[in-house]
Amino acid sequence: MLQRYLRGLPSQGDGLKRSVILDELLDIDPATRKGAALKEYEDLLDAAFCAYLAWYCWRWGEDRNEAFGNLQTGYVVVPKLPTAYGGS
C-alpha cells in the first residue's frame, strides 16, 4: 500500500522528486521478498515516505500542516486535507 501511495505522489513542482533510485525502489515486487529482505524493503519505503513528509512540512509549514498536542506532552504534525487550504 505504501508503495502505491509513493507512486501516487505528484512527481513535479510541489511533489516527490523522482529519480532512478526511487523508481527502482518502487518497481520492486514486495511479493518476491521474505523475512529480513522484506523488512529491509519496507524500511526503505518508510524512509522515503518520512523524507517526503519532512520536506512537505518544511515547504508548507502551517499553511498546509497542523499540529495536534503540545510541546509539554508531545505532538504530531500532519498534512491538512486539500479542502482546508483551497487545494484539490
C-alpha positions in Angstrom: 0.0 0.0 0.0 2.8 2.4 0.9 4.5 1.7 -2.5 1.2 2.7 -4.2 0.9 5.9 -2.2 4.5 6.9 -3.0 3.9 6.3 -6.7 0.8 8.4 -6.5 2.5 11.5 -5.1 2.9 14.2 -7.7 6.3 14.0 -9.4 6.8 17.6 -10.3 6.6 21.0 -8.7 5.4 20.5 -5.2 5.7 16.7 -5.2 8.1 14.0 -4.8 11.3 14.4 -6.9 11.6 11.2 -9.0 15.0 9.6 -9.5 16.4 6.4 -11.0 17.0 5.1 -7.4 13.4 5.9 -6.3 11.9 4.4 -9.5 14.0 1.2 -9.0 12.8 1.0 -5.4 9.1 1.4 -6.4 9.5 -1.2 -9.1 10.4 -4.0 -6.7 7.6 -6.5 -6.2 7.3 -7.0 -2.4 5.9 -10.5 -3.0 9.4 -11.5 -4.1 10.8 -10.6 -0.6 10.5 -12.6 2.6 11.8 -12.3 6.1 14.7 -9.9 6.7 14.7 -8.9 3.0 11.0 -7.8 3.1 11.6 -5.9 6.4 14.6 -4.1 4.8 12.4 -3.2 1.8 9.6 -1.9 3.9 12.1 0.2 5.9 13.4 1.8 2.7 9.8 2.7 1.6 9.1 4.1 5.1 12.3 6.2 4.9 11.3 7.6 1.5 7.9 8.5 2.8 9.2 10.1 6.0 11.7 12.1 4.0 8.8 13.4 1.8 6.7 14.3 4.8 9.7 16.2 6.4 10.1 18.1 3.2 6.4 18.8 2.9 6.3 20.1 6.5 9.3 22.3 5.8 8.0 23.6 2.5 4.4 24.4 3.5 4.7 25.0 7.3 1.4 26.0 8.9 -0.3 26.7 5.6 -0.8 23.1 4.8 0.0 21.3 8.0 -1.4 21.2 11.5 -0.2 20.1 14.9 -2.2 18.1 17.5 -0.9 18.2 21.0 1.7 20.5 22.6 5.4 20.8 23.4 5.0 19.7 27.0 3.2 16.4 26.5 4.1 15.7 22.8 2.5 16.4 19.5 2.1 15.1 15.9 2.2 17.2 12.8 0.0 16.0 9.9 -0.8 17.5 6.4 -4.1 19.2 6.2 -6.7 18.0 3.7 -6.5 19.9 0.5 -10.0 21.4 1.1 -8.6 23.1 4.2 -6.2 25.2 2.2 -8.1 25.6 -1.1 -6.2 22.8 -2.9 -7.7 20.0 -4.9 
